């Protein structure tokens, strides 16, 4: 009997470890788990590892009474294949999108779709349908435009996201985190059409700006002409007033000069001399009338008062 004690102890340990393994299970931060009792989900034992208070070691009844179903709680991302889609005004474009999603309701996900691969395939199909319908309600200028404010890419992404969320969440217990446009291109034939349309639009805007500029220029010229005419008229009136005042003053002076014409001429001569000497002036002195001037050219000498040669 003693020689079988070791085997019995080992067997007991194996049973204990196996029992612990079947009744205890961990919930990690990347896990979504729920318990099924004889194949039916127990909604009271759903644990979301993204919630810190729901992680850790959990317990259940041994299999097959209760079983753990586990899913990845992280966000999945896939790229939608490039599609050629028609816009509202006719031209086609090449559109590639990406989608980020995660499991929101593990019980519903496990009962409706069960695997991540099937879920991604269903979301991809829905995304292709939604982007086609949304693109068809927008014009090419909202995707490609030289004016950034006319582009509506962010609004288009939000429209596709809202439509996809409504459909997928109701069916599969999935949350669509975001969708976005990865690349946007134009087929060769569409490129030529779009470039021609953009040139026509730009030329139209140029003509409108030219017409607006010409109208503004005419208005400015008209205002400038009116202002100049008013200024000239004012200046002419002011000049006429100044001339009239000058004439009035001159009449008074002439009346005063008439009392003593000689003195008046003397004053006019002084005024003339003052104006003439106001700049650089050269004096020419005649020695025939002013004998002392000869001293400056011949030097000092004694005048011959006896008439000797």
VOSE-198637 format. One record per atom (N, C-alpha, C, CB): residue in three letters; x, y, z. Coordinates in pm, whole numbers, plus 50000, padded with zeros to 5 digits. Atoms other than C-alpha are relative to their C-alpha. Glycine has a CB too. Layout:
BEGIN
ALAXYZ
...
***
This chain:
BEGIN
UNK500844987950000
UNK500005000050000
UNK500865012450000
UNK499065000250121
UNK499154988149991
UNK502805024050087
UNK500615003649866
UNK501104997950103
UNK499364997150128
UNK504355020249745
UNK499055006449900
UNK500584987449941
UNK500984993750090
UNK501115032549581
UNK499595014050046
UNK498774991349988
UNK500384986649947
UNK500845064149799
UNK500445011049904
UNK500645002350140
UNK499504989750092
UNK502975084249554
UNK499135001149876
UNK501434997149959
UNK500864999750118
UNK500825074049259
UNK498635006150031
UNK499834986049944
UNK501314994649961
UNK497645082049448
UNK500085015250018
UNK499504993450130
UNK499824985649980
UNK499005116249549
UNK500105007449867
UNK501255002850084
UNK499864993950133
UNK499995123849190
UNK498675000649928
UNK501024992349916
UNK501315000250066
UNK496585113449064
UNK499085010750057
UNK499354986250015
UNK500834989749936
UNK494895135949320
UNK500415013949952
UNK500124999250153
UNK499534986950047
UNK497065165349215
UNK499555002749858
UNK501535000950009
UNK500454998350140
UNK496245159348849
UNK498535003449995
UNK500274987349918
UNK501454997349997
UNK492545158548927
UNK499725014250048
UNK499284989850091
UNK500194986549946
UNK492815190649132
UNK500365010549895
UNK500845002150128
UNK499564990350102
UNK494765208848860
UNK499015000349885
UNK501434996649948
UNK500965000450110
UNK492375197148592
UNK498685006550038
UNK499764985649955
UNK501244993849953
UNK489405207248802
UNK500125015150007
UNK499624994450136
UNK499794985549994
UNK490885241548867
UNK500025006149860
UNK501325003250073
UNK499924995050138
UNK491565245548495
UNK498615001049938
UNK500904991049914
UNK501335000150060
UNK487975237048407
UNK499035009650067
UNK499434986150004
UNK500954991049932
UNK486315259848664
UNK500525014350010
UNK499704994750140
UNK499434986549993
UNK488675290048656
UNK500545004149863
UNK501135000850109
UNK499474994950128
UNK489565311648359
UNK500335014850016
UNK498974997849884
UNK499614985949987
UNK491335345348318
UNK499285008749896
UNK501535001449983
UNK500504989850093
UNK489875376748158
UNK501075010849990
UNK498615006050048
UNK498934990450021
UNK492665397948010
UNK499445013049941
UNK501094994149907
UNK500434986950051
UNK492545434147892
UNK499614999549852
UNK501105010250020
UNK500315001250143
UNK492265422047533
UNK498894989849974
UNK501254995949922
UNK501005010650014
UNK489425397347598
UNK498575005250013
UNK500244989250105
UNK501444999149981
UNK485675396947556
UNK499524985850024
UNK499265006949877
UNK500425013749969
UNK484185366347724
UNK498564999750049
UNK500934993850107
UNK501295002449940
UNK480815351947814
UNK499864984850021
UNK498835005749912
UNK500205013949963
UNK479585318947961
UNK498714994949935
UNK499934998450155
UNK501205006850049
UNK477155294747797
UNK499714988150090
UNK500184995449851
UNK500445011349919
UNK475155269948004
UNK499224990549911
UNK499135004850121
UNK500585009850091
UNK474405239047799
UNK499685006349864
UNK498744993850061
UNK500124994050132
UNK474905260047484
UNK499245013149995
UNK499364990549909
UNK500764987449996
UNK472785290047593
UNK500815010650073
UNK498624998050068
UNK499184989349943
UNK474485323547667
UNK499405004950131
UNK500145011649902
UNK500394994349871
UNK474365336048025
UNK500405014849998
UNK500684992350120
UNK499704985650012
UNK474085374047994
UNK500505006050130
UNK498765007449954
UNK499494995049872
UNK474975377948363
UNK501494997550015
UNK499254993650115
UNK498575003249990
UNK478475364448299
UNK500725004349871
UNK500204984850025
UNK499314994050114
UNK479665387248017
UNK501045009650055
UNK499005007449902
UNK498914991849947
UNK483055403348082
UNK500755006749885
UNK500984991450086
UNK499294991950099
UNK484685431347883
UNK501345004150058
UNK499175012649958
UNK498674997049948
UNK488435432747939
UNK500425014449982
UNK500994991249934
UNK499684985850017
UNK488455468947820
UNK499585008150122
UNK499325005549875
UNK500384993849874
UNK486835477348155
UNK500904994350110
UNK498484997650032
UNK499035005249901
UNK489545474848427
UNK499374991850112
UNK500755011550061
UNK500625007249889
UNK487075462748691
UNK499454986449959
UNK498895008350059
UNK500535012850046
UNK486075432948475
UNK501104990049964
UNK499105002149881
UNK498895009150027
UNK489545417648429
UNK500324991750124
UNK501235007849953
UNK499585008449887
UNK491065390348643
UNK499524985749984
UNK499485005750130
UNK500365014250002
UNK490325354048732
UNK498514998450031
UNK500864992150103
UNK501445002649984
UNK486695342548691
UNK499784984850015
UNK499195005749877
UNK500295014149973
UNK484975309648779
UNK498684996049934
UNK499944997350153
UNK501185005650065
UNK482385286948619
UNK499874985450043
UNK500095001249843
UNK500175014349978
UNK480975252148642
UNK500834992449896
UNK498504995949993
UNK499165007950090
UNK482965224048484
UNK499274997049870
UNK500424986950067
UNK500555004150131
UNK482495214848120
UNK499384986250014
UNK501125000049889
UNK500724992250102
UNK480005205947971
UNK498875008450055
UNK499474990949896
UNK501094992049944
UNK477725224048217
UNK500135014549953
UNK499994999450155
UNK499734986250045
UNK479315257948143
UNK501275000249916
UNK500125009750120
UNK498864998950091
UNK481735267947868
UNK500295014849974
UNK499724992549866
UNK499574986150025
UNK483745299847799
UNK500105002549851
UNK501355003050069
UNK499814995250137
UNK483445318247468
UNK500815012850007
UNK498615002449926
UNK499054989049988
UNK486295342647411
UNK500235006549863
UNK501334995150061
UNK499714992450122
UNK486825370247151
UNK501055010750030
UNK498725006449942
UNK498994989549989
UNK489505396347088
UNK499285013550012
UNK500974999949878
UNK500664987049976
UNK488455430447229
UNK500675011449926
UNK499985003050148
UNK499274989350067
UNK490965450047021
UNK499295004349869
UNK501434995649970
UNK500604994450122
UNK490125471046713
UNK500654993449878
UNK500185015449995
UNK499535006050124
UNK490395454546372
UNK499935010349888
UNK499164987449963
UNK499964990550112
UNK491315473946057
UNK500204992249871
UNK501155010550020
UNK499795006050131
UNK490945463645695
UNK499865011049894
UNK499004988449974
UNK500054990750113
UNK491335481245361
UNK499034995049895
UNK501395002049939
UNK500985003350103
UNK488505481745112
UNK500675000449862
UNK498795009750004
UNK499394999550133
UNK489475473244751
UNK499575012449923
UNK499644987549921
UNK500294988150082
UNK489625501944503
UNK498804997449910
UNK501235003949916
UNK501215001350081
UNK486295507544331
UNK499865012049907
UNK498744998850090
UNK500304989250093
UNK485305528144027
UNK498545003750018
UNK500314996049851
UNK501364995849965
UNK482225547944129
UNK499605012449921
UNK499895002850150
UNK500524988750078
UNK480025572643945
UNK499465010750094
UNK498894995449902
UNK500464988849919
UNK479375606944092
UNK498645005049950
UNK501025011449998
UNK501344995050032
UNK476115626144084
UNK499935006649864
UNK499555009750106
UNK500034992750126
UNK477075647543784
UNK500614992149884
UNK500745013050014
UNK499615008450113
UNK478385618443574
UNK501394994250002
UNK499875007749880
UNK498655005650007
UNK482205614743595
UNK500234988950103
UNK501025011150021
UNK499635010949911
UNK483755583943756
UNK501275003750078
UNK500224986949920
UNK498784998549922
UNK486375582844029
UNK500404986550058
UNK499825010550112
UNK499465012149938
UNK488595555944184
UNK500175002750150
UNK501374995849935
UNK500044997349857
UNK488045553344559
UNK500424987650079
UNK498585004450043
UNK499575010549908
UNK489845532544822
UNK499775004850143
UNK501504996249978
UNK500324996149864
UNK488645532845183
UNK500564989850100
UNK498485001450018
UNK499645009249893
UNK489655517445515
UNK498935000650107
UNK501405003550060
UNK501035000849897
UNK487495506645806
UNK500614994350128
UNK498804991249953
UNK499585004949869
UNK488215502146178
UNK498754995850077
UNK500815010950079
UNK501195005149930
UNK485775480646380
UNK500434991350119
UNK499104991849902
UNK499755008749887
UNK485495460846702
UNK498684993750045
UNK500675007850117
UNK501185007149950
UNK483105437046875
UNK499435007950119
UNK500344985250042
UNK500634992549892
UNK480635456147093
UNK499154991050089
UNK499135011149942
UNK500875009149926
UNK478225428347196
UNK500454985749970
UNK498495002049962
UNK499485013350031
UNK480035394647221
UNK498934989249993
UNK501024996250103
UNK501065010150003
UNK476845375047290
UNK499295000149865
UNK498975002450114
UNK500674999150130
UNK475105387846980
UNK500954996249887
UNK499455014049978
UNK499015003450101
UNK478295385046777
UNK500164984849991
UNK501365006750032
UNK499825014549999
UNK478705348646886
UNK498804992549946
UNK500284995450139
UNK501195006950048
UNK475125339846800
UNK499715002849853
UNK498805003850083
UNK500354996250137
UNK474865358446466
UNK501094996449899
UNK499735014849993
UNK498965001150103
UNK478265356946295
UNK501194991650042
UNK500485013749963
UNK499075009449937
UNK480675338446528
UNK501495002449977
UNK499694986649954
UNK498564998650023
UNK484075345546360
UNK500335013849947
UNK500494989349902
UNK499534986950046
UNK486125376646288
UNK500075000449848
UNK501385003150061
UNK499895000450145
UNK486725365645929
UNK498655002249933
UNK500604986649955
UNK501334998250056
UNK482995363045857
UNK499505014350024
UNK499014989850060
UNK500424986349971
UNK482365396246029
UNK500665009949905
UNK500345003750145
UNK499304990950089
UNK485025413745822
UNK499474999149858
UNK501504997250002
UNK500565001750133
UNK483615398945502
UNK498665007049987
UNK499854985049967
UNK501324993550004
UNK480115411545589
UNK500145015250005
UNK499134995350118
UNK499794985549992
UNK481385446145685
UNK500535005349867
UNK500975003650114
UNK499434995750128
UNK483395448345362
UNK498915001349894
UNK501094990249953
UNK501104999750097
UNK480315440045155
UNK499085012050025
UNK499204987050007
UNK500874988649967
UNK478225465845342
UNK500685013349967
UNK499624999750149
UNK499264987750027
UNK480955492245307
UNK500005003249851
UNK501434998850051
UNK500024997850145
UNK481115487444929
UNK498655005349955
UNK500344987149925
UNK501354995550037
UNK477345491844906
UNK499765014350047
UNK498944990750060
UNK500264986649945
UNK477255522845132
UNK500815010749928
UNK500315000350149
UNK499184989750065
UNK480145540944967
UNK499515002649858
UNK501484995849998
UNK500534998050135
UNK478625535144622
UNK498775008950003
UNK499654986549936
UNK501234992149993
UNK475255549544728
UNK500285014350044
UNK499024993650096
UNK499704986549953
UNK476785579444912
UNK500745008049893
UNK500844999550128
UNK499264992950106
UNK479245588344632
UNK499055004649891
UNK501094991049940
UNK500954996450105
UNK476325588644389
UNK499165012150030
UNK499124988649974
UNK500774988049963
UNK474745617544581
UNK500855012650004
UNK499354998050136
UNK499094988449996
UNK477785640444552
UNK500635002249863
UNK501114997850106
UNK499394996450128
UNK479285658844256
UNK501524998350006
UNK499645014449962
UNK498555001750007
UNK482865654944137
UNK500735011650068
UNK500444998949855
UNK499324988349942
UNK483715690244255
UNK500114999150151
UNK499255012649964
UNK499915001849856
UNK483095678944614
UNK501124990450039
UNK498684994950055
UNK498865008949978
UNK485885653044576
UNK501315006449954
UNK499774986849928
UNK498804994150061
UNK488355671744352
UNK499675014549966
UNK500464992049872
UNK500274985950023
UNK488535709544352
UNK501245008250035
UNK498775004750084
UNK498884991249969
UNK491145737044340
UNK499725008850121
UNK500335008749880
UNK500394992349882
UNK489205754444616
UNK499794990350117
UNK498705008349971
UNK500135009749890
UNK489745734944943
UNK498675000750074
UNK501125002050098
UNK501264998749924
UNK486565748845101
UNK498844993549927
UNK499695014750025
UNK501085006350076
UNK484465733444823
UNK500034984850010
UNK500075004149854
UNK499875014549986
UNK485715698144898
UNK499264995250125
UNK501494995750005
UNK500835005049891
UNK483445676945121
UNK500414985950042
UNK498545000049958
UNK499555013549971
UNK485595646245190
UNK499644995850142
UNK501514999149980
UNK500325003549861
UNK485105647445568
UNK498514997350018
UNK500445011450095
UNK501455002149991
UNK481325650745530
UNK499604986949935
UNK499255011749934
UNK500325012550070
UNK481245621745283
UNK500404988150086
UNK500724999349863
UNK499585010749909
UNK483225599845525
UNK499004998150113
UNK501395003050056
UNK500975001049891
UNK480755607845803
UNK498684994249953
UNK499775013750062
UNK501235005850054
UNK477785599245580
UNK500134984849986
UNK499655006349864
UNK499785014550016
UNK479265565145496
UNK500084993350136
UNK501304997449920
UNK499875005749866
UNK480145559145862
UNK498634998450066
UNK500905008950086
UNK501325000649937
UNK476605567145982
UNK499154988849939
UNK499285013449987
UNK500785010550066
UNK474995544345722
UNK500514986150035
UNK500025001949848
UNK499425013149970
UNK477405515745792
UNK499754996250146
UNK501515000149971
UNK500265002949859
UNK477015518546170
UNK498584995050022
UNK500265012450085
UNK501405003649981
UNK473255516446147
UNK499744985749956
UNK499095009649924
UNK500265013450053
UNK473275485045936
UNK500744989150078
UNK500414999449853
UNK499175010449939
UNK476125465846100
UNK499664998050147
UNK501475003349985
UNK500285001249857
UNK475315473546464
UNK498704992550025
UNK499935013950065
UNK501285006749983
UNK471735461746421
UNK500084985049970
UNK498955006449911
UNK499955013950044
UNK472775428746261
UNK500984991550079
UNK500354999549856
UNK498915008649954
UNK476025417046416
UNK500555003250139
UNK501105000749904
UNK499434996349871
UNK476675434246751
UNK501415005549987
UNK500014988050091
UNK498674994550032
UNK479665452746598
UNK499945015150007
UNK500484995349860
UNK499884985450001
UNK480815488646650
UNK501005004149893
UNK500455005450140
UNK499094994550101
UNK482285506846350
UNK500665012350062
UNK499235003749866
UNK499284989149934
UNK484965529246500
UNK500175011849905
UNK501374995350050
UNK499844989350097
UNK485735549046186
UNK500174994249861
UNK501215008950035
UNK499695003050139
UNK485905548345808
UNK500675012449941
UNK498714995949918
UNK499304988750060
UNK488135569945593
UNK500414997149857
UNK501225003850082
UNK499535001250138
UNK489245576345239
UNK501524998950002
UNK499545012249912
UNK498565002150004
UNK492705561945186
UNK500625006149876
UNK500324985150007
UNK499474994450126
UNK493205571644823
UNK498845003549909
UNK500964990049929
UNK501014994850092
UNK491275590244558
UNK500685002649866
UNK499325012950055
UNK499414998250132
UNK492015588744189
UNK498935001549893
UNK500914988449966
UNK500914998250112
UNK490485594443849
UNK500434990949885
UNK499975014749955
UNK499665007350123
UNK490305571443546
UNK500515009649894
UNK498774992249947
UNK499374991450101
UNK492175584443243
UNK498985008449925
UNK500784991649901
UNK501034992550075
UNK489045594043051
UNK499355010650089
UNK498914990449944
UNK500614990449908
UNK487535610543357
UNK500945011550031
UNK499594993150130
UNK499024989549971
UNK490745629543423
UNK499935011149897
UNK501414994150003
UNK500084989850106
UNK490545647143087
UNK498735008150012
UNK500084993449861
UNK501284993049987
UNK486875655243142
UNK500025009650118
UNK498854990050017
UNK499964991749879
UNK487465668243494
UNK500905012249980
UNK500494991750120
UNK499094988850024
UNK490435689443386
UNK499355010449910
UNK501324995049937
UNK500694990750090
UNK488385704443102
UNK498925007750076
UNK499374992549881
UNK501054993249923
UNK485515711643341
UNK500595010050098
UNK499154989850076
UNK499364990949907
UNK487865727243595
UNK500545012249928
UNK501134993050076
UNK499544988550077
UNK489425749043324
UNK498855009349966
UNK500704995349872
UNK501174991950034
UNK485985760443214
UNK499515007850123
UNK498874991249944
UNK500444993349878
UNK485045768143573
UNK500935011350038
UNK499914990050115
UNK499034989749968
UNK488265787343631
UNK499895011849905
UNK501414994449995
UNK500164989250097
UNK487785807043309
UNK498755008150030
UNK499944994449858
UNK501224992849964
UNK484255815443416
UNK500245009150119
UNK498874990150032
UNK499704991849883
UNK485515827743752
UNK500905011849962
UNK500684991550108
UNK499134989150046
UNK488225848043575
UNK499175010949933
UNK501084994649903
UNK500854990150068
UNK485625864643353
UNK499155007750101
UNK499094993149895
UNK500814993249899
UNK483425872143652
UNK500845010150078
UNK499374989850096
UNK499124990849927
UNK486375887343837
UNK500395011949914
UNK501264992650047
UNK499674989050090
UNK487355907643531
UNK498845009849987
UNK500394994649862
UNK501174991250010
UNK483815920743493
UNK499795008050128
UNK498734991749968
UNK500134993049872
UNK483655928743862
UNK501065010850014
UNK500094990150116
UNK498924990349993
UNK487045945843842
UNK499775011949910
UNK501314993549965
UNK500274988950093
UNK486045966043537
UNK498915009250055
UNK499574994549862
UNK501064991949941
UNK482865977243710
UNK500515008350116
UNK498864991250047
UNK499434992649886
UNK484765986844025
UNK500925011249951
UNK500784990550092
UNK499114989750054
UNK487356005443814
UNK499215011849946
UNK500894994249889
UNK500854989250051
UNK484626025343637
UNK499435008350114
UNK498854994449914
UNK500554992849884
UNK483076033943972
UNK501065008850065
UNK499454990150103
UNK498914992349938
UNK486436044944114
UNK500375012049915
UNK501234991050022
UNK499684988750089
UNK487216065943806
UNK498925010750005
UNK500184995149856
UNK501094990349994
UNK483786082343821
UNK500085008150131
UNK498634992949988
UNK499884993049872
UNK484256090344190
UNK501205009450000
UNK500124990050114
UNK498814991650005
UNK487766103744127
UNK499755012449914
UNK501204992049946
UNK500304988650087
UNK486536125543840
UNK499095010050070
UNK499354995249869
UNK500914991149927
UNK483696139344050
UNK500745007550109
UNK498834991950060
UNK499244993549893
UNK486066146144339
UNK500945010649945
UNK500794989650081
UNK499064990250058
UNK488626163244113
UNK499265012349951
UNK500784993649885
UNK500784988450047
UNK485926185143957
UNK499575008750116
UNK498774995349922
UNK500404992049884
UNK484686195344299
UNK501195007550060
UNK499354991150106
UNK498804993449946
UNK488236202844418
UNK500435011749912
UNK501154990050013
UNK499634989350092
UNK489026223144103
UNK499035011850011
UNK500044994949856
UNK500994989349988
UNK485766242244137
UNK500245008050128
UNK498574994349999
UNK499714993149875
UNK486576249944499
UNK501255008649987
UNK500164990050114
UNK498754992550017
UNK490126260544404
UNK499785012449914
UNK501084991149937
UNK500274988450086
UNK488856283044127
UNK499245010850076
UNK499204995849875
UNK500734990049921
UNK486386299544363
UNK500935006950099
UNK498844993450074
UNK499074994149904
UNK489116304344620
UNK500975009449931
UNK500764989050075
UNK499084991350075
UNK491496318544357
UNK499315012949960
UNK500534992749876
UNK500744987950038
UNK488806342544237
UNK499855009450120
UNK498614996349943
UNK500124991849880
UNK488266354144595
UNK501335006850032
UNK499544991650119
UNK498684994249972
UNK492026359144642
UNK500335011349901
UNK501094989149995
UNK499744989450102
UNK492306378444310
UNK499175012450029
UNK499684994849858
UNK500854988449969
UNK489376400344405
UNK500535007850119
UNK498564995550028
UNK499434993149884
UNK490936407344742
UNK501275007349962
UNK500284990050112
UNK498774993350044
UNK494246415144570
UNK499705012749922
UNK500834990549914
UNK500384988150075
UNK492586438844326
UNK499555011150094
UNK498884996749899
UNK500504990049906
UNK490886456144617
UNK501175006750074
UNK499034993650101
UNK498834994549932
UNK494206460044802
UNK500815009049908
UNK500884988850054
UNK499194992150095
UNK495976472344488
UNK499365013749972
UNK500184992249868
UNK500684987250022
UNK493326498944433
UNK500295009550115
UNK498474997949984
UNK499704991549885
UNK493896511544784
UNK501435005349993
UNK499794992250131
UNK498604995750009
UNK497686512544728
UNK500185010449889
UNK500924987849975
UNK499884990350109
UNK497346529944392
UNK499455013650042
UNK499264994949876
UNK500554987349953
UNK495206556544559
UNK501005007150091
UNK498664997750074
UNK499004994149912
UNK497916561444821
UNK501205004949919
UNK500464989750106
UNK498864996050083
UNK500686562344554
UNK499685012749920
UNK500384988649905
UNK500364988250080
UNK498766588844363
UNK500295013050075
UNK498514999449962
UNK499724988049921
UNK499346613444650
UNK501465004349985
UNK499674997750147
UNK498574996750011
UNK503186611944602
UNK500624990049902
UNK500724999550141
UNK499485009550100
UNK504226594644274
UNK501494997750014
UNK499715005049860
UNK498555001649988
UNK507956600944333
UNK500374990450112
UNK500665013550025
UNK499735008949887
UNK507956584344671
UNK499564985649969
UNK499295005050126
UNK500485013350039
UNK505946555444527
UNK501024993149911
UNK498655001049928
UNK499005005950088
UNK508546550344252
UNK501244996150079
UNK500385009749887
UNK498845003149917
UNK511306551744513
UNK499784986750076
UNK500275011650101
UNK500305012649929
UNK509606523944715
UNK500034988049905
UNK498625000950067
UNK500005011050097
UNK509126502844400
UNK501434996649960
UNK499165003849875
UNK498605002550035
UNK512806507644315
UNK500704992150110
UNK500745013149975
UNK499415007649889
UNK513856495544661
UNK499534985550001
UNK499645006650132
UNK500535013750003
UNK511596465444632
UNK500634991949888
UNK498485000149983
UNK499365006750113
UNK513036457244290
UNK501454996650031
UNK499935008949874
UNK498605002349964
UNK516606461144421
UNK500114988650103
UNK500635012850056
UNK499975010749900
UNK515826438444720
UNK499834986349934
UNK498895002250105
UNK500235012850069
UNK514546411044489
UNK501214996249914
UNK498735000849913
UNK498875002950088
UNK517486414344249
UNK501244995850078
UNK500325012149915
UNK498825003349920
UNK520086412644530
UNK499784988150094
UNK500405012050081
UNK500295011249911
UNK518446382944701
UNK500794987549962
UNK498514996849998
UNK499185011250044
UNK520656358644497
UNK501435004849977
UNK499434993549872
UNK498624996050028
UNK524386358544395
UNK500025011849902
UNK500804988149942
UNK500014987750081
UNK525136393344253
UNK501445004449974
UNK499205011350072
UNK498684994750039
UNK528146407644065
UNK499865015149976
UNK500564992649871
UNK499994985550018
UNK528906445344088
UNK501105003849900
UNK500215007350136
UNK499044994750097
UNK530666462143790
UNK500145015150025
UNK499554997049852
UNK499764985849969
UNK532276495643882
UNK500815006449886
UNK500775001550137
UNK499384993050114
UNK533296520643610
UNK501015010350054
UNK498905007149910
UNK499004990549948
UNK536636538643688
UNK499905014049937
UNK501394994549975
UNK500134986750062
UNK535726566643449
UNK499105009050082
UNK499454998849857
UNK500914992249917
UNK533026577443688
UNK500394999450147
UNK498574995149982
UNK499545001349862
UNK534606564744009
UNK501504997749993
UNK499274988150077
UNK498545001350016
UNK538416572143997
UNK500644990650098
UNK500635013350012
UNK499345008449900
UNK539166552844313
UNK499994985449962
UNK499335001650134
UNK500055014150041
UNK538286520444137
UNK501304995949937
UNK498854997649902
UNK498765003750065
UNK541616522643948
UNK501024994550099
UNK500585011949929
UNK499075005549901
UNK543496515244272
UNK499964984750007
UNK499695005950139
UNK500135014549990
UNK542166479744259
UNK500684992849885
UNK498524996150004
UNK499375006550116
UNK543676472843913
UNK501465004249982
UNK499205003249874
UNK498644995050025
UNK546896495243899
UNK500835001050127
UNK499945013549933
UNK499284998349876
UNK547836497444261
UNK500015014750042
UNK501444994849986
UNK500004985949953
UNK548366529344469
UNK500905009049913
UNK500485000650149
UNK499174990250073
UNK549676560144285
UNK499525014050041
UNK499904998049842
UNK500354986049963
UNK549756598044333
UNK499445006549875
UNK501275008150054
UNK500594993450121
UNK547436616344101
UNK500855011649951
UNK498585005250031
UNK499234989250066
UNK549136640443858
UNK499095012449998
UNK500464995749850
UNK500904988449990
UNK547576672943966
UNK500515011949916
UNK499845004450148
UNK499454988650082
UNK550016695243755
UNK499804997449853
UNK501525002250028
UNK500195002650145
UNK549256678443428
UNK501274995949934
UNK499465012149929
UNK498755004550061
UNK552936666543375
UNK499844986049944
UNK501165000450102
UNK500045013750057
UNK553466636543151
UNK501064991750073
UNK500265000149842
***
